[in-house]
Amino acid sequence: MKFAIAVNMHRVDPHEDMREIVEQTLKLVQIAEQGGFEVAFAAEHHTIELTVAPNPFLQLTQWALNTSKIRLGTATIVAPYWHPIRLAGEAALLDVLSDGRLELGIARGAFQYEFDRMAGGIQQQGGIAYLKEILPIVKKLWAGDYAHQGEFWQFPTSTSVPKPIQRPHPPIWVAARDPGTYDWAIKNGAHIMSTPLSRPPAEIKILSDKFHQALADNPGIKRPRFMMMRAAFVYERREEWRRPVDAAILDGRHFENLFQTNGVVRNGFTQPIDMSQISNSAAYDPEQLHESLLFGTPDEVIEKLRLYEDAKVDLFCYGANLGLPWAETARSLELFIERVMPAFDERRPEKAPRQATA
């Protein structure tokens, strides 16, 4: 199992200097590169300071100019927000600027709050139709001249300018949780990225079973890679467990605002939803969250990661942002590199032994 990292520019206080946040985000990517991470992913979000990400290609360009080997991915481009010609060209240019390091992740989108502002108010669930139309178009534009008359986009003969360095095209990832999307992505030659969100550890196997069922339903297709992402935080002593959990709860209350669209957003800053207004408030039980998310001492995190390894996950994505101070976030990442990743290094003659379980 290899490792990726998802790093967001996370701003919750208007007094925070955006330039400092940009620099700190880049430093996390550089630490990840030095530590042996395979891919660094940037998101796409709009009009919210909680995740500052109006164009992941701009952020990835900065990372490309300040790194040399870590691959650079989008997690994810939101299909309804893009014209396919623009997406093909900007993605290809990033592949050129990074010397062939692009991993293109694409999804239907997550937040109704954004859809109301970026996609004409269509329902978030409707984004899947845009995803299924745009992905084949982008691949055809990368290949050469192509004209399209579809449900959402129409254009005369055009092509991607420039063309990507990687051939036949950069690796493509599709964000998926439902079986139909798994099946469609595999049929279209895409790798799968998924997340158990904050659900209990059993969700890992549920998602893995969906992936392997889709493989079984598509014999003869080359096996794609399978990635899962979780929020992660590593600390030295067990008694420190509550700090990242409390941060995750507060972060979740902010994001509930965007899912429900009935919360308050002032000048881009989301106001956390009160627990009494959250229908699934039981999911925010501190002990359950600690068990579910990738939180723990190095030994505890290694043991949690064995579940992903057993589920045949090829790439685990370390979710780096919880809104904690940068120094703590960086130290967590360093502990993960120094004391967790070696247990999964295939070059080692022996892997670290599993801990006994009750």
FENTA-V80451 format. One record per backbone hydrogen bond with DSSP energy under -1.0 kcal/mol. CO is the residue of the C=O (numbers start at 0). NH is the residue of the N-H. E is the energy in kcal/mol with one decimal. If there is no record, write none. Layout:
co->CO nh->NH e->E
co->CO nh->NH e->E
This chain:
co->1 nh->315 e->-2.7
co->2 nh->37 e->-3.4
co->3 nh->317 e->-2.9
co->4 nh->40 e->-3.3
co->5 nh->319 e->-2.2
co->8 nh->51 e->-3.2
co->12 nh->15 e->-2.2
co->16 nh->20 e->-1.8
co->17 nh->21 e->-2.3
co->18 nh->22 e->-2.0
co->19 nh->23 e->-2.5
co->20 nh->24 e->-2.4
co->21 nh->25 e->-2.1
co->22 nh->26 e->-2.1
co->23 nh->27 e->-1.8
co->24 nh->28 e->-1.7
co->25 nh->29 e->-2.4
co->26 nh->30 e->-2.5
co->27 nh->31 e->-2.4
co->28 nh->32 e->-2.5
co->29 nh->33 e->-2.5
co->30 nh->34 e->-1.8
co->31 nh->36 e->-2.5
co->32 nh->35 e->-1.3
co->37 nh->70 e->-2.7
co->38 nh->4 e->-2.1
co->39 nh->72 e->-3.0
co->40 nh->6 e->-2.1
co->41 nh->74 e->-3.5
co->48 nh->10 e->-1.9
co->52 nh->44 e->-2.4
co->54 nh->57 e->-1.1
co->54 nh->58 e->-1.2
co->55 nh->59 e->-2.9
co->56 nh->60 e->-1.8
co->57 nh->61 e->-1.7
co->58 nh->62 e->-2.1
co->59 nh->63 e->-2.8
co->60 nh->64 e->-2.1
co->70 nh->39 e->-2.5
co->71 nh->102 e->-2.3
co->72 nh->41 e->-2.5
co->76 nh->106 e->-2.6
co->77 nh->80 e->-1.9
co->78 nh->81 e->-1.6
co->82 nh->86 e->-2.6
co->83 nh->87 e->-2.7
co->84 nh->88 e->-2.2
co->85 nh->89 e->-2.8
co->86 nh->90 e->-2.4
co->87 nh->91 e->-2.1
co->88 nh->92 e->-2.4
co->89 nh->93 e->-2.0
co->90 nh->94 e->-1.9
co->91 nh->95 e->-2.1
co->92 nh->96 e->-3.0
co->93 nh->97 e->-2.0
co->94 nh->99 e->-3.7
co->95 nh->98 e->-1.5
co->100 nh->71 e->-2.8
co->102 nh->73 e->-1.8
co->103 nh->172 e->-3.1
co->104 nh->76 e->-2.8
co->105 nh->174 e->-2.0
co->106 nh->78 e->-2.7
co->110 nh->114 e->-1.9
co->111 nh->115 e->-2.4
co->113 nh->116 e->-1.3
co->113 nh->117 e->-3.2
co->114 nh->118 e->-1.7
co->114 nh->120 e->-2.3
co->118 nh->121 e->-1.5
co->122 nh->125 e->-1.9
co->123 nh->126 e->-1.8
co->124 nh->127 e->-1.2
co->125 nh->128 e->-1.1
co->126 nh->130 e->-2.2
co->127 nh->131 e->-2.4
co->128 nh->132 e->-1.3
co->129 nh->133 e->-2.8
co->130 nh->134 e->-1.9
co->133 nh->137 e->-2.4
co->134 nh->138 e->-1.8
co->135 nh->139 e->-1.9
co->136 nh->140 e->-2.6
co->137 nh->141 e->-2.2
co->138 nh->142 e->-1.2
co->139 nh->143 e->-1.4
co->140 nh->159 e->-2.1
co->145 nh->157 e->-2.2
co->147 nh->154 e->-2.8
co->152 nh->149 e->-2.5
co->154 nh->147 e->-2.5
co->157 nh->145 e->-2.5
co->170 nh->103 e->-2.6
co->171 nh->190 e->-3.3
co->172 nh->105 e->-2.4
co->173 nh->192 e->-2.3
co->177 nh->181 e->-1.8
co->178 nh->182 e->-2.5
co->179 nh->183 e->-2.5
co->180 nh->184 e->-2.8
co->181 nh->185 e->-2.4
co->182 nh->186 e->-2.2
co->183 nh->187 e->-1.4
co->184 nh->189 e->-2.6
co->185 nh->188 e->-1.6
co->190 nh->173 e->-2.6
co->191 nh->226 e->-2.9
co->192 nh->175 e->-2.4
co->193 nh->228 e->-1.6
co->195 nh->198 e->-2.3
co->199 nh->202 e->-2.3
co->200 nh->203 e->-1.8
co->201 nh->205 e->-1.6
co->202 nh->206 e->-2.4
co->203 nh->207 e->-2.1
co->204 nh->208 e->-3.0
co->205 nh->209 e->-1.7
co->206 nh->210 e->-2.1
co->207 nh->211 e->-2.7
co->208 nh->212 e->-2.2
co->209 nh->213 e->-2.1
co->210 nh->214 e->-2.0
co->211 nh->215 e->-2.2
co->212 nh->216 e->-1.9
co->214 nh->217 e->-1.4
co->217 nh->220 e->-1.5
co->224 nh->191 e->-2.6
co->225 nh->313 e->-2.1
co->225 nh->314 e->-1.8
co->226 nh->193 e->-2.1
co->227 nh->316 e->-3.5
co->229 nh->318 e->-2.9
co->230 nh->293 e->-2.1
co->232 nh->295 e->-1.7
co->236 nh->239 e->-2.0
co->237 nh->240 e->-1.7
co->239 nh->242 e->-1.0
co->240 nh->244 e->-1.1
co->241 nh->245 e->-2.9
co->242 nh->246 e->-1.9
co->243 nh->247 e->-2.4
co->244 nh->248 e->-2.3
co->245 nh->249 e->-2.2
co->246 nh->250 e->-2.5
co->247 nh->251 e->-2.6
co->248 nh->252 e->-2.1
co->249 nh->253 e->-1.7
co->250 nh->254 e->-2.2
co->251 nh->255 e->-2.3
co->252 nh->272 e->-2.1
co->254 nh->258 e->-1.9
co->255 nh->259 e->-2.6
co->256 nh->260 e->-2.0
co->257 nh->112 e->-1.5
co->263 nh->270 e->-2.5
co->265 nh->268 e->-2.3
co->267 nh->48 e->-3.0
co->268 nh->265 e->-2.5
co->273 nh->276 e->-2.3
co->274 nh->277 e->-1.6
co->277 nh->280 e->-1.2
co->279 nh->282 e->-2.2
co->280 nh->283 e->-1.9
co->281 nh->284 e->-1.5
co->284 nh->288 e->-2.7
co->285 nh->289 e->-2.4
co->286 nh->290 e->-1.8
co->287 nh->291 e->-2.3
co->288 nh->292 e->-2.9
co->292 nh->294 e->-2.2
co->293 nh->232 e->-2.5
co->295 nh->234 e->-1.7
co->296 nh->300 e->-2.7
co->297 nh->301 e->-2.3
co->298 nh->302 e->-2.0
co->299 nh->303 e->-2.1
co->300 nh->304 e->-2.4
co->301 nh->305 e->-1.1
co->303 nh->306 e->-1.2
co->304 nh->308 e->-2.2
co->305 nh->309 e->-2.9
co->306 nh->310 e->-1.2
co->307 nh->312 e->-2.3
co->308 nh->311 e->-1.6
co->313 nh->1 e->-2.8
co->314 nh->227 e->-1.7
co->315 nh->3 e->-2.9
co->316 nh->229 e->-1.8
co->317 nh->5 e->-2.2
co->318 nh->231 e->-2.5
co->324 nh->328 e->-2.1
co->325 nh->329 e->-3.0
co->326 nh->330 e->-2.2
co->327 nh->331 e->-2.3
co->328 nh->332 e->-1.8
co->329 nh->333 e->-2.4
co->330 nh->334 e->-2.5
co->331 nh->335 e->-2.2
co->332 nh->336 e->-2.3
co->333 nh->337 e->-2.9
co->334 nh->338 e->-2.8
co->335 nh->339 e->-1.4
co->335 nh->340 e->-2.7
co->339 nh->342 e->-1.7
co->340 nh->343 e->-2.2
co->341 nh->344 e->-1.2
co->344 nh->347 e->-1.6
